Amino acid sequence: MTHGDDRQYAPSAARNREPILAVLRPILPATGLVLEVASGTGEHIVHFASALPALTWQPSDPSAAARRSIAAWIASAGPDNLRPPLALDAADESWPVDHAAALICINMLHISPWAATEGLMRGAGRILDDDAPLCLYGPFLQSGRQLAPSNAAFDADLRRRDPRWGLRDLDDVAACAALHGLTLDCVIDMPANNLSAIFRKSVQ
């Protein structure tokens, strides 16, 4: 959805940005660079950067249209601690960022091939310092926990749209993360049957 310029609007962003920010506040470091992978419309990162001005925020997205939206949001409402968006595909072997104090990724894993999750973990393991957080948000499958009907319908719809998509099992995500030196630190229940999953780079 657009409103006369390159800014795109995701209704869910307005609903979930405050709950996500409440999770991020005590987890993110006091200072440093926070890389967001798959920034989408840019609404989340503009909100976070405004709320946490001591951090430097780096948006990214593989989509040129998304990067135009992010740039338009920055031009309209972006604070000084928000950098221009980068072209970054999580699945790529190399990223245009070689170091970050924290990494966030919102609603990407279920609308991308598994290779994107593998790439996200590979990249996070490479660019994060010891004990630095990787913060994921979205719907997940959890062993021993019944899937909410709305998430089951969403998962089925995703798989119809693209067989490579679908809700990821959090155990599989954690196993992939472990291959790249990341440990699941905590899981936080979020509104609308979503989760925040916080990983940390293992101390070497």
Summary of the structure (lengths in Angstrom):
residues: 204
radius of gyration: 16.0
end to end distance: 44.8
largest distance: 49.7
contacts: 674
relative contact order: 0.15
helix: 40%
strand: 24%
